[in-house]
Amino acid sequence: MHLRLIERLRCPVTGERLGLQESVMHEGRVESGLLVTESGAHRYPVRNFVPRFVPQSNYADNFGIQWNKFRLTQLDSFSKQTISSDRFWAATSWSARDMAGRWVLDAGCGAGRFAEVALSTGAEVVALDYSSAADACYANLSHHPNLHVVQGDIYALPFAKRSFPFVYSLGVLQHTPDVARAVASLPPVAMVGGRLCVDFYEKSWRAMFHPRHFLRPFTTRLRHDRLFAALERWVPGLLRCSGALKKVSVLGKDLARLVP
């Protein structure tokens, strides 16, 4: 954690400023320590360069496991594609020139696919995730001097009000328990006149037939190791099936959506 991030951090419970105690520094960053409120009533650890405002285990554990196991998969720098950057610029319509040197919040960073794009503009990027994917993001992008990773809750953001001229949350909100509440949590940390971009799954008849609706009651009850073993066994064949269905004229795209 860079010391300059502390000015923007606040206690997610009381809104108080935070002071740093018992810090251990490494190459100019806080490797470990405690963030303590002015009253001393609340304390939050810094572990492995990341301030932590949530319990180590939470409802997003599956995402943490996924993005630590496959932490490089969606990074354009790894894939040598432009998939993440194309989506980022198409969704936000922002310009790299406007973002340069400004503070940007990535709410739900995962392993850092969009944070990498934002960092390429020269912005100061705060990448927040509820899960241990925050560690994958730090591992992927810590070579950027303008990266700030935080493990925190979108419903109780640990930031001062009006801190960010740019706020985005892409591919995240549909996975939260209360989407409307998650959306509503973002404007208070955006500056007046700032820019905010979110996206989420469409609500349509097509979306209602997506396999996730009938799979989730089963997959959420499986142990992580059993679920992953099942995925390793089934996904290669399902991908081939989906690819074949996409080639069917007219209905191919819709038929392919029926395959998990």
C-alpha positions, -999 to +999 in steps of 0.1 A: +000+000+000+013+034-009+012+060+019-006+085-004-037+062-005-043+067+033-056+102+027-085+088+007-093+059+031-120+061+057-134+036+083-164+019+065-183+019+097-179+054+111-164+074+082-134+084+104-100+090+091-075+063+095-040+064+109-012+038+102+004+019+131+029-009+134+038-006+098+065-026+080+077-009+048+092-026+018+105-007-013+084+023-004+051+005+002+034-006+034+037-044+035+019-049+068+005-029+096-028-016+111-051+011+100-068+025+131-096+050+135-091+083+153-112+070+182-093+037+183-125+017+181-119+001+147-087-015+134-081-029+099-050-050+089-027-044+060-014-078+048+008-085+018+006-048+008-032-048+007-055-030+033-083-054+044-117-041+054-136-075+051-133-109+067-109-133+050-137-157+040-169-144+025-196-151-001-172-142-029-147-170-020-154-188-054-143-156-072-112-154-052-103-190-059-110-186-096-090-154-101-060-166-081-059-199-100-063-182-134-050-147-125-035-139-159-062-153-182-081-120-189-052-096-189-045-082-224-008-081-216-009-119-212-033-129-239-018-105-264-054-096-274-073-064-269-105-079-254-104-061-221-093-028-234-119-028-262-146-035-237-134-009-213-133+019-238-165+009-255-183+008-221-170+040-206-165+063-236-138+080-215-105+092-229-070+083-218-060+119-218-087+129-193-078+100-170-041+107-169-029+116-134-065+114-120-077+091-092-098+062-106-118+036-086-122+001-101-151-014-079-148-051-083-114-054-099-111-092-100-076-101-112-072-066-127-082-069-163-097-034-165-074-019-139-045-028-163-062-007-189-069+022-166-033+021-154-020+024-190-034+060-190-012+071-162-041+073-137-039+066-100-060+034-099-076+021-067-086-015-074-111-029-049-125-064-046-145-082-019-127-115-025-091-126-023-090-117-060-074-086-046-043-106-041-043-118-077-047-082-089-017-071-067+004-100-080-005-091-116-001-053-115+021-044-086+049-033-110+027-003-118+037+025-093+002+040-095-017+008-084-035+008-051-053-025-042-079-026-014-100-056-002-133-041+008-171-042+005-190-023-022-218-018+003-195-002+028-168+015+007-137+025+028-132+058+010-138+095+017-168+110+000-162+126-034-127+110-037-127+099-073-132+118-106-137+084-123-155+053-110-163+022-129-177-013-121-177-037-151-189-073-151-194-072-113-227-059-100-248-088-112-228-111-088-237-090-057-266-100-034-284-066-040-276-050-074-296-018-068-279-012-035-245-019-051-252+007-078-263+032-052-231+028-032-209+043-060-221+079-066-212+090-030-175+084-036-175+100-071-166+137-073-192+162-083-190+164-120-171+131-121-178+102-143-194+069-133-198+037-155-215+005-145-228-025-164-248-056-155-266-085-171-296-076-193-331-085-181-347-101-211-364-133-222-331-146-236-313-140-203-341-160-185-331-191-204-294-189-195-282-221-178-268-202-148-304-200-134-309-237-131-272-245-123-266-221-094-288-239-069-265-269-073-231-254-079-233-231-048-238-261-026-208-280-039-174-279-022-149-258-042-126-288-050-155-309-062-169-281-083-136-274-100-130-311-107-164-312-124-156-282-144-123-297-156-142-328-167-171-312-184-161-278-198-139-290-227-168-310-242-193-282-235-172-257-253-170-280-284-208-284-282-213-246-279-190-240-308-209-264-330-243-249-322-231-214-331-226-226-366-263-234-370-278-208-393-302-182-378-307-199-344-271-207-337-263-179-312-295-186-292-289-224-292-253-220-280-266-199-250-284-231-237-250-248-232-234-239-198 
